[in-house]
Amino acid sequence: MKKSIIAAAVLLGLSATGAAIWLYTKPQAEAVGDRPDKRGDRALPVNTVTVTATAVPITLDAMGTVEAEQSVAIRAEVSAVLQSIHFREGDMVKAGQLLFELDAGTQQAEMEKARANLARNQATWHEARKQAQRLESLAAKEYVTQQEYAQAQAQEQAARATVHADQATLKAAQLQLAHTRITAPLSGRAGILNVKQGNLVSAAATTPLVVINATQPVMVAFGIAQQHLLDIREQQRKAPLTVEVRREGKDAVLTTGTLAFIDNAVDTQTGTIRMKARIPNQDETIWPGELVALRLVLGVQQDALIIPETAVQPGQNGAFVYVVTDGKARMQPISVARQAGSQIIVGSGLERGQQVIVNPPKSLRPDSVVQPIAAGANGTPPRAKENGKDEPRKQTNVTSGGGAQP
């Protein structure tokens, strides 16, 4: 009986102790559960740029192929052995410069033969003319018959015709002889030699001896979509249109020229119209056959609002950006007029001086509290000095990519 009383007393004491602990800890647990989480109000660091207004060129981009403005394939006009070559492959040659000399023995002999025939027949003509003149006076006095006089006149005319034919033959022989010396018809750069000294070259050969391309200036052929034709022609009436040449679209400008040619018909298969730009190419920066990127400058748009392309986000209702207003990120629908490199020209939706978020973090949502950090003009993250050196500012909580879409 005594043991039961003691056990009941111990059990009652433990229950009382547990109840006291629960009553003591309950207010603290409720307090922890009811305390607001301040982390939800923490400002999210974001990179921002200020919307600026500046003069921006109105351009059209295309790919084009460089062509020599003038090109000539040098071929032999007589068949003979190649005696000498007076230039090297790849040399810049001038118009009139001697390139090849062929064996002229055969042509020289033909010219001498033609000259001898001409001299002989000139003597015959001279004698026939004198005979006709003598018979003319005798026929007038009827010392000779009219038939004899007529025969003398015919012989004189035949001799004269023979002389004229010999003169033509001599001229042809002289031309053939001249063709044994081949000169450059234009200034340009020589290509690969297809013959060697001592080879027999033929006037009937289809392969040229060498090809000369004029590389100063050159033409660049390209195609532009037909919907831009009206704007191009309108701007061309005002002033010559500048064409910028690059290796690739984002590279630096290599050289510039002007629009020189617009084709007279649109290609019905591609919907483009062929154009050509003339490039002075004084330094031979570009080469015939090369594929290059072109930018046709139609004019300059003054006070254009620009932002980095990394600020523009796609949405269900069109493009939008995040602007910082009163310390919060607000969604702002915009219209994109066009793109110039890595910059977007805004048609509507923004005003000069507004702060736009670039590379929005994936965690960014409309009305999020943000901490703006000024980025570079192209939306690049700012740089902070660490250890005396410029280093990219670390932002572990900002990730590249688009923000929330509407």
LOGUZA-486087 format. One record per residue (C-alpha): residue in three letters; y, x, z; residue number from 0. Coordinates in nm, 3 decimals. Each point is the difference from the previous one (the first is absolute). Layout:
<atoms>
> ALA|Y|X|Z|NUM
...
</atoms>
This chain:
<atoms>
> MET|0.000|0.000|0.000|0
> LYS|0.233|0.285|0.087|1
> LYS|-0.079|0.175|-0.332|2
> SER|0.089|-0.314|-0.200|3
> ILE|0.335|-0.026|0.172|4
> ILE|0.077|0.367|-0.079|5
> ALA|-0.096|-0.040|-0.371|6
> ALA|0.213|-0.310|-0.031|7
> ALA|0.294|0.184|0.156|8
> VAL|-0.037|0.295|-0.242|9
> LEU|-0.020|-0.235|-0.302|10
> LEU|0.306|-0.188|0.116|11
> GLY|0.189|0.328|0.044|12
> LEU|-0.088|0.120|-0.352|13
> SER|0.112|-0.333|-0.150|14
> ALA|0.328|0.019|0.183|15
> THR|0.057|0.357|-0.118|16
> GLY|-0.074|-0.094|-0.364|17
> ALA|0.236|-0.296|0.017|18
> ALA|0.273|0.220|0.144|19
> ILE|-0.044|0.257|-0.280|20
> TRP|0.008|-0.273|-0.268|21
> LEU|0.313|-0.157|0.147|22
> TYR|0.166|0.342|0.013|23
> THR|-0.084|0.102|-0.355|24
> LYS|0.054|-0.335|-0.178|25
> PRO|0.383|0.014|-0.011|26
> GLN|-0.013|0.352|-0.146|27
> ALA|-0.249|-0.103|-0.271|28
> GLU|0.212|-0.299|-0.093|29
> ALA|0.307|0.217|-0.003|30
> VAL|-0.165|0.247|-0.240|31
> GLY|-0.121|-0.280|-0.223|32
> ASP|0.338|-0.173|-0.011|33
> ARG|0.205|0.322|-0.064|34
> PRO|0.135|0.008|-0.362|35
> ASP|-0.118|0.289|-0.220|36
> LYS|0.314|0.191|-0.082|37
> ARG|-0.180|0.191|-0.273|38
> GLY|0.052|-0.299|-0.237|39
> ASP|0.377|0.054|0.014|40
> ARG|-0.019|0.373|-0.081|41
> ALA|0.214|0.091|-0.307|42
> LEU|-0.202|0.114|-0.302|43
> PRO|0.144|0.315|-0.166|44
> VAL|0.063|-0.056|-0.374|45
> ASN|0.154|0.211|-0.275|46
> THR|0.305|-0.159|-0.158|47
> VAL|0.246|0.064|-0.280|48
> THR|0.339|-0.150|-0.066|49
> VAL|0.047|-0.208|-0.313|50
> THR|0.246|0.188|-0.219|51
> ALA|0.186|-0.079|-0.324|52
> THR|0.018|0.265|-0.268|53
> ALA|0.015|0.048|-0.376|54
> VAL|-0.353|-0.014|-0.146|55
> PRO|-0.096|0.066|-0.364|56
> ILE|-0.161|-0.287|-0.190|57
> THR|-0.306|0.159|-0.153|58
> LEU|-0.320|-0.069|-0.193|59
> ASP|-0.303|0.227|0.041|60
> ALA|-0.254|0.082|-0.270|61
> MET|-0.246|0.265|-0.111|62
> GLY|0.067|0.182|-0.325|63
> THR|-0.137|0.265|-0.233|64
> VAL|0.205|0.299|-0.112|65
> GLU|0.025|0.043|-0.377|66
> ALA|0.155|0.275|-0.209|67
> GLU|0.307|-0.138|-0.175|68
> GLN|-0.104|0.206|-0.303|69
> SER|-0.342|0.140|-0.076|70
> VAL|-0.135|0.174|-0.310|71
> ALA|-0.348|0.118|-0.096|72
> ILE|0.030|0.321|-0.201|73
> ARG|-0.241|0.015|-0.297|74
> ALA|-0.039|0.243|-0.288|75
> GLU|0.117|-0.127|-0.338|76
> VAL|-0.189|0.268|-0.193|77
> SER|-0.350|0.139|0.045|78
> ALA|0.007|0.368|0.092|79
> VAL|-0.102|0.254|0.262|80
> LEU|0.213|0.004|0.315|81
> GLN|0.157|0.345|0.014|82
> SER|0.217|-0.015|0.313|83
> ILE|0.114|-0.225|0.286|84
> HIS|0.352|0.048|0.133|85
> PHE|-0.013|-0.190|0.329|86
> ARG|-0.229|-0.061|0.295|87
> GLU|-0.153|-0.319|0.130|88
> GLY|0.241|-0.183|0.231|89
> ASP|0.310|0.181|-0.130|90
> MET|0.328|-0.182|-0.044|91
> VAL|0.078|0.028|-0.374|92
> LYS|0.323|-0.075|-0.184|93
> ALA|0.051|-0.193|-0.321|94
> GLY|-0.036|0.236|-0.296|95
> GLN|-0.194|0.263|0.195|96
> LEU|-0.283|0.168|-0.196|97
> LEU|-0.337|-0.109|0.141|98
> PHE|-0.271|0.104|-0.250|99
> GLU|-0.030|0.223|-0.306|100
> LEU|-0.279|-0.062|-0.252|101
> ASP|-0.134|0.235|-0.267|102
> ALA|0.241|-0.057|-0.290|103
> GLY|-0.187|0.195|-0.271|104
> THR|-0.119|-0.300|-0.199|105
> GLN|0.333|-0.182|0.026|106
> GLN|0.191|0.314|-0.098|107
> ALA|-0.216|0.043|-0.311|108
> GLU|0.048|-0.364|-0.096|109
> MET|0.374|0.035|0.034|110
> GLU|0.008|0.314|-0.218|111
> LYS|-0.211|-0.174|-0.263|112
> ALA|0.231|-0.300|-0.003|113
> ARG|0.302|0.227|-0.027|114
> ALA|-0.151|0.185|-0.299|115
> ASN|-0.087|-0.324|-0.178|116
> LEU|0.352|-0.122|0.055|117
> ALA|0.150|0.318|-0.147|118
> ARG|-0.225|-0.020|-0.306|119
> ASN|0.073|-0.363|-0.068|120
> GLN|0.372|0.046|0.058|121
> ALA|-0.005|0.257|-0.282|122
> THR|-0.187|-0.242|-0.224|123
> TRP|0.250|-0.275|0.082|124
> HIS|0.292|0.233|-0.069|125
> GLU|-0.143|0.089|-0.344|126
> ALA|-0.080|-0.364|-0.083|127
> ARG|0.353|-0.106|0.092|128
> LYS|0.154|0.268|-0.224|129
> GLN|-0.230|-0.100|-0.287|130
> ALA|0.101|-0.365|0.034|131
> GLN|0.367|0.099|0.000|132
> ARG|-0.045|0.205|-0.323|133
> LEU|-0.182|-0.279|-0.179|134
> GLU|0.263|-0.252|0.106|135
> SER|0.267|0.162|-0.224|136
> LEU|-0.246|0.057|-0.283|137
> ALA|-0.117|-0.360|0.011|138
> ALA|0.362|-0.112|-0.025|139
> LYS|0.029|0.192|-0.330|140
> GLU|-0.343|-0.121|-0.107|141
> TYR|-0.136|0.355|-0.016|142
> VAL|-0.293|-0.118|0.210|143
> THR|-0.159|-0.337|0.021|144
> GLN|0.067|-0.240|0.285|145
> GLN|-0.367|0.017|0.086|146
> GLU|0.022|0.375|0.067|147
> TYR|0.307|-0.053|0.216|148
> ALA|-0.177|-0.277|0.195|149
> GLN|-0.299|0.225|0.063|150
> ALA|0.231|0.274|0.132|151
> GLN|0.163|-0.250|0.239|152
> ALA|-0.339|-0.117|0.124|153
> GLN|-0.111|0.358|0.063|154
> GLU|0.322|0.066|0.197|155
> GLN|-0.051|-0.311|0.215|156
> ALA|-0.364|0.090|0.066|157
> ALA|0.097|0.352|0.102|158
> ARG|0.267|-0.138|0.233|159
> ALA|-0.251|-0.238|0.162|160
> THR|-0.242|0.289|0.051|161
> VAL|0.273|0.199|0.173|162
> HIS|0.074|-0.290|0.235|163
> ALA|-0.370|-0.030|0.083|164
> ASP|-0.019|0.373|0.068|165
> GLN|0.300|-0.025|0.231|166
> ALA|-0.176|-0.274|0.198|167
> THR|-0.318|0.208|0.013|168
> LEU|0.195|0.300|0.127|169
> LYS|0.170|-0.212|0.266|170
> ALA|-0.338|-0.132|0.116|171
> ALA|-0.137|0.353|0.017|172
> GLN|0.301|0.111|0.203|173
> LEU|-0.057|-0.290|0.243|174
> GLN|-0.365|0.094|0.035|175
> LEU|0.104|0.354|0.076|176
> ALA|0.254|-0.122|0.257|177
> HIS|-0.276|-0.204|0.167|178
> THR|-0.178|0.322|0.091|179
> ARG|0.274|0.046|0.263|180
> ILE|-0.023|-0.289|0.247|181
> THR|0.306|-0.061|0.219|182
> ALA|0.068|-0.241|0.287|183
> PRO|0.161|-0.325|-0.122|184
> LEU|0.140|-0.075|0.348|185
> SER|0.065|0.165|0.335|186
> GLY|-0.265|-0.062|0.263|187
> ARG|-0.297|0.139|0.186|188
> ALA|-0.306|0.117|-0.191|189
> GLY|-0.341|-0.128|0.099|190
> ILE|-0.350|0.140|-0.046|191
> LEU|-0.068|0.216|-0.307|192
> ASN|-0.290|-0.136|-0.202|193
> VAL|-0.028|0.306|-0.228|194
> LYS|-0.027|0.374|0.039|195
> GLN|0.143|0.280|-0.206|196
> GLY|-0.228|0.065|-0.301|197
> ASN|-0.127|-0.360|-0.024|198
> LEU|0.005|-0.178|-0.332|199
> VAL|0.226|-0.301|0.032|200
> SER|-0.021|-0.293|-0.236|201
> ALA|0.264|-0.243|-0.118|202
> ALA|-0.262|-0.277|0.030|203
> ALA|-0.084|0.073|0.366|204
> THR|0.044|-0.291|0.243|205
> THR|0.044|0.218|0.309|206
> PRO|0.357|0.136|0.033|207
> LEU|0.068|0.367|0.052|208
> VAL|0.209|-0.086|0.307|209
> VAL|0.196|-0.295|0.141|210
> ILE|0.362|0.039|0.107|211
> ASN|0.144|-0.249|0.250|212
> ALA|0.370|-0.030|0.070|213
> THR|0.024|-0.002|0.381|214
> GLN|0.381|-0.010|0.029|215
> PRO|0.058|-0.293|0.001|216
> VAL|-0.310|-0.214|0.047|217
> MET|-0.064|-0.373|-0.005|218
> VAL|-0.181|-0.198|0.270|219
> ALA|-0.168|-0.321|-0.115|220
> PHE|-0.058|-0.279|0.254|221
> GLY|-0.042|-0.375|0.027|222
> ILE|0.205|-0.253|0.196|223
> ALA|-0.094|-0.361|0.074|224
> GLN|0.165|-0.238|-0.245|225
> GLN|0.185|-0.196|0.270|226
> HIS|0.228|0.300|0.059|227
> LEU|0.101|0.038|-0.365|228
> LEU|0.310|-0.219|0.024|229
> ASP|0.138|0.192|0.300|230
> ILE|-0.069|0.334|-0.166|231
> ARG|0.176|-0.094|-0.323|232
> GLU|0.296|-0.147|0.188|233
> GLN|0.046|0.314|0.210|234
> GLN|-0.050|0.227|-0.302|235
> ARG|0.293|-0.166|-0.176|236
> LYS|0.224|0.106|0.288|237
> ALA|-0.109|0.363|0.027|238
> PRO|-0.296|0.228|-0.077|239
> LEU|-0.281|-0.060|0.248|240
> THR|-0.122|0.294|0.207|241
> VAL|-0.372|0.076|0.022|242
> GLU|-0.138|0.212|0.287|243
> VAL|-0.324|0.194|-0.049|244
> ARG|-0.245|0.087|0.281|245
> ARG|-0.353|0.136|0.018|246
> GLU|-0.097|-0.301|0.210|247
> GLY|0.191|-0.299|0.126|248
> LYS|0.095|0.143|0.342|249
> ASP|0.065|0.357|-0.113|250
> ALA|0.344|0.157|-0.043|251
> VAL|0.185|-0.049|-0.328|252
> LEU|-0.101|0.269|-0.252|253
> THR|0.254|-0.075|-0.270|254
> THR|0.205|-0.285|-0.143|255
> GLY|0.080|-0.140|-0.342|256
> THR|0.117|-0.318|-0.171|257
> LEU|-0.168|-0.303|-0.153|258
> ALA|-0.009|0.068|-0.374|259
> PHE|-0.224|-0.263|-0.159|260
> ILE|-0.117|-0.359|0.054|261
> ASP|-0.276|-0.126|-0.226|262
> ASN|0.068|-0.302|-0.222|263
> ALA|-0.296|-0.205|0.127|264
> VAL|-0.182|-0.078|0.324|265
> ASP|-0.368|0.090|0.020|266
> THR|-0.170|-0.339|0.013|267
> GLN|-0.311|0.140|0.169|268
> THR|0.174|0.170|0.294|269
> GLY|0.329|-0.192|0.019|270
> THR|0.193|0.326|0.003|271
> ILE|0.254|0.151|-0.236|272
> ARG|-0.016|0.366|-0.098|273
> MET|0.300|0.221|0.070|274
> LYS|0.085|0.369|-0.025|275
> ALA|0.230|0.222|0.202|276
> ARG|0.150|0.321|-0.135|277
> ILE|-0.017|0.286|0.252|278
> PRO|0.200|0.321|-0.072|279
> ASN|-0.272|0.203|0.179|280
> GLN|0.202|0.321|-0.019|281
> ASP|-0.228|0.170|0.253|282
> GLU|-0.317|-0.144|-0.158|283
> THR|-0.075|-0.177|0.326|284
> ILE|-0.231|-0.248|-0.171|285
> TRP|-0.249|0.059|-0.279|286
> PRO|-0.113|-0.207|-0.301|287
> GLY|-0.306|-0.205|0.088|288
> GLU|0.078|-0.004|0.373|289
> LEU|-0.024|-0.325|0.198|290
> VAL|0.311|-0.048|0.217|291
> ALA|0.162|-0.265|0.219|292
> LEU|0.326|-0.148|-0.125|293
> ARG|0.278|-0.188|0.172|294
> LEU|0.243|-0.190|-0.222|295
> VAL|0.335|-0.043|0.179|296
> LEU|0.164|-0.328|-0.105|297
> GLY|0.298|0.023|0.236|298
> VAL|0.104|0.019|0.364|299
> GLN|0.002|-0.288|0.252|300
> GLN|0.286|0.043|0.244|301
> ASP|-0.034|-0.094|0.370|302
> ALA|-0.373|-0.066|-0.020|303
> LEU|-0.169|-0.070|0.335|304
> ILE|-0.294|0.239|0.043|305
> ILE|-0.280|0.038|0.254|306
> PRO|-0.318|0.213|0.002|307
> GLU|-0.301|-0.162|-0.164|308
> THR|-0.192|0.053|0.328|309
> ALA|0.221|-0.266|0.161|310
> VAL|-0.105|-0.279|-0.235|311
> GLN|-0.300|-0.210|0.102|312
> PRO|-0.191|-0.255|-0.211|313
> GLY|-0.014|-0.353|0.135|314
> GLN|-0.140|-0.337|-0.103|315
> ASN|0.347|-0.116|-0.102|316
> GLY|0.110|0.329|-0.152|317
> ALA|0.128|0.335|0.118|318
> PHE|0.159|0.042|0.341|319
> VAL|0.124|0.269|0.235|320
> TYR|0.043|0.033|0.375|321
> VAL|0.360|0.035|0.111|322
> VAL|0.109|0.092|0.350|323
> THR|0.221|-0.268|0.156|324
> ASP|0.097|0.001|0.369|325
> GLY|-0.278|0.248|0.077|326
> LYS|-0.271|-0.210|-0.163|327
> ALA|-0.185|0.012|-0.332|328
> ARG|0.089|-0.295|-0.222|329
> MET|-0.171|-0.086|-0.327|330
> GLN|0.241|-0.015|-0.294|331
> PRO|-0.114|-0.125|-0.345|332
> ILE|0.151|0.200|-0.287|333
> SER|-0.009|0.012|-0.378|334
> VAL|-0.074|0.332|-0.168|335
> ALA|0.215|0.068|-0.306|336
> ARG|-0.183|0.316|-0.108|337
> GLN|-0.128|0.334|0.124|338
> ALA|0.157|0.342|-0.056|339
> GLY|-0.242|0.270|0.107|340
> SER|-0.079|-0.053|0.368|341
> GLN|0.299|-0.229|0.051|342
> ILE|0.013|-0.378|-0.036|343
> ILE|0.311|-0.167|-0.141|344
> VAL|0.043|-0.326|0.191|345
> GLY|0.104|-0.304|-0.198|346
> SER|0.075|-0.225|0.298|347
> GLY|-0.082|-0.051|0.366|348
> LEU|0.167|0.304|0.157|349
> GLU|0.349|0.123|0.073|350
> ARG|0.146|0.345|0.027|351
> GLY|-0.031|0.151|0.348|352
> GLN|-0.310|-0.190|0.113|353
> GLN|-0.279|0.197|0.166|354
> VAL|-0.334|-0.031|-0.181|355
> ILE|-0.333|0.113|0.143|356
> VAL|-0.200|0.238|-0.219|357
> ASN|-0.375|0.050|0.027|358
> PRO|-0.032|-0.294|0.244|359
> PRO|-0.274|0.054|0.265|360
> LYS|-0.302|-0.225|-0.032|361
> SER|0.070|-0.133|0.349|362
> LEU|0.351|-0.115|-0.101|363
> ARG|0.053|-0.375|0.010|364
> PRO|0.305|-0.219|-0.060|365
> ASP|0.237|0.003|0.301|366
> SER|-0.168|0.311|0.145|367
> VAL|0.232|0.206|0.219|368
> VAL|0.053|0.330|-0.181|369
> GLN|0.160|0.336|0.059|370
> PRO|0.162|0.115|-0.329|371
> ILE|-0.035|0.367|-0.095|372
> ALA|0.206|0.110|-0.298|373
> ALA|-0.217|0.121|-0.288|374
> GLY|0.096|0.205|-0.307|375
> ALA|0.163|-0.149|-0.309|376
> ASN|-0.342|-0.051|-0.159|377
> GLY|-0.151|-0.145|0.315|378
> THR|-0.153|0.328|0.118|379
> PRO|-0.049|0.036|0.379|380
> PRO|0.269|0.198|0.183|381
> ARG|-0.063|0.355|0.108|382
> ALA|0.040|0.130|0.352|383
> LYS|0.048|0.359|0.105|384
> GLU|-0.288|0.142|0.197|385
> ASN|-0.011|0.365|0.101|386
> GLY|0.309|0.065|-0.206|387
> LYS|-0.165|-0.129|-0.322|388
> ASP|0.031|-0.324|-0.187|389
> GLU|-0.313|-0.205|0.054|390
> PRO|-0.082|-0.360|-0.094|391
> ARG|0.072|-0.235|0.290|392
> LYS|-0.325|-0.119|0.153|393
> GLN|-0.046|-0.377|0.018|394
> THR|-0.353|-0.072|0.104|395
> ASN|0.059|-0.373|0.016|396
> VAL|0.147|-0.032|-0.352|397
> THR|-0.244|-0.018|-0.288|398
> SER|0.054|-0.005|-0.374|399
> GLY|-0.058|-0.328|-0.175|400
> GLY|0.138|-0.346|-0.039|401
> GLY|0.108|-0.226|0.280|402
> ALA|-0.098|-0.359|0.056|403
> GLN|0.033|-0.228|-0.299|404
> PRO|0.146|-0.347|0.020|405
</atoms>
